[in-house]
Amino acid sequence: MANPALSPVIARATTQIESLDSIDPEPASKKPRAGHSVDPETAAKGLTTEAKSLIASIAAGESHEEMAAARAISEQALASEIAQLCRKMSVANEFELILFSLAKHLLDAAETHTEAGSQA
């Protein structure tokens, strides 16, 4: 015999499972962002040298502290720059930014190894 106290829990779980059918399977990072009128491909072509340097630093594994110190800015300002760059490229995070940059040949895989090696 089923425990009557579990009935509301089971009903909620069933409703949640049924609602899974309505979930969009495409990741949010692949959808255009609200207010984002520039295609990421176009935006990528117009990246500044500083933006490419920032992406290379992220890919090389530099910490936010190291990147901020090298640019003589606060970590908060750096985080803001990274967030703005992610929005511009329509990616969700730094990892996706690196993958996007490699896929679009904005960042050479060898370059990331060279920069990481030069820090040692």
C-alpha positions in Angstrom: 0.0 0.0 0.0 1.4 3.4 -1.0 2.2 6.0 1.7 -0.4 8.8 1.4 2.3 11.4 2.4 4.2 10.5 -0.8 1.3 11.2 -3.1 1.9 14.9 -3.5 5.6 14.3 -4.1 4.8 11.6 -6.7 2.3 13.9 -8.4 4.8 16.8 -8.6 7.5 14.5 -9.9 5.2 13.1 -12.6 4.3 16.7 -13.6 7.9 17.6 -13.9 8.8 14.5 -15.9 5.9 15.3 -18.3 7.1 18.8 -18.7 10.5 17.6 -19.9 8.9 17.0 -23.3 8.5 20.8 -23.7 12.2 21.6 -22.9 14.2 22.9 -25.9 17.1 20.5 -26.5 19.3 23.2 -28.0 21.7 24.6 -25.5 21.3 28.2 -24.4 24.8 29.0 -25.6 23.8 28.2 -29.2 20.8 30.6 -29.2 21.1 34.2 -30.1 21.2 36.4 -27.0 18.6 39.0 -26.4 19.7 42.3 -27.8 22.5 40.7 -29.7 22.3 41.9 -33.3 25.7 41.0 -34.5 26.4 37.5 -35.8 29.1 35.9 -33.7 31.0 35.0 -36.9 31.1 38.6 -37.9 32.0 39.7 -34.4 34.9 37.2 -34.3 36.4 38.8 -37.4 36.4 42.2 -35.8 38.2 41.2 -32.6 40.9 43.5 -31.4 44.4 42.4 -30.7 43.7 42.9 -27.0 40.6 40.6 -27.1 42.6 37.9 -28.9 45.4 38.3 -26.3 42.8 37.9 -23.6 41.4 34.7 -25.2 45.0 33.3 -25.6 45.7 34.0 -21.9 42.5 32.2 -20.9 43.4 29.3 -23.1 46.9 29.2 -21.7 45.5 28.7 -18.3 46.4 32.0 -16.7 44.5 32.8 -13.6 42.3 35.9 -13.4 44.7 37.4 -11.0 47.6 36.9 -13.4 45.7 38.3 -16.4 44.5 41.4 -14.4 48.0 42.1 -13.1 49.5 41.8 -16.7 46.8 44.3 -17.9 47.1 46.6 -14.9 43.4 46.4 -14.2 41.3 45.0 -11.3 40.1 41.4 -11.3 36.5 42.8 -11.4 37.3 44.8 -14.5 38.8 41.7 -16.1 35.8 39.7 -15.3 33.6 42.3 -16.9 35.8 42.3 -20.1 35.6 38.5 -20.2 31.8 38.6 -19.8 31.5 41.2 -22.5 33.6 39.1 -24.8 31.5 36.0 -24.1 28.3 38.0 -24.9 29.8 39.3 -28.1 30.7 35.8 -29.3 27.4 34.4 -28.0 29.0 31.8 -25.7 28.1 31.0 -22.2 31.5 30.8 -20.5 35.3 30.9 -20.9 35.5 27.3 -22.0 33.1 27.8 -24.8 35.0 31.0 -25.7 38.2 29.0 -26.2 36.4 26.3 -28.2 34.7 28.9 -30.4 38.1 30.7 -30.9 39.8 27.4 -31.9 37.0 26.4 -34.2 37.1 29.8 -36.0 40.9 29.8 -36.1 41.1 33.0 -34.0 43.4 31.1 -31.7 46.1 28.7 -32.8 46.4 25.6 -30.6 50.2 25.9 -30.7 49.9 29.5 -29.5 48.2 28.4 -26.3 50.9 25.8 -25.6 53.7 28.4 -26.3 52.1 31.0 -24.0 51.5 28.4 -21.3 55.1 27.2 -21.6 56.5 30.7 -21.4 55.0 31.3 -18.0 57.0 28.5 -16.4 
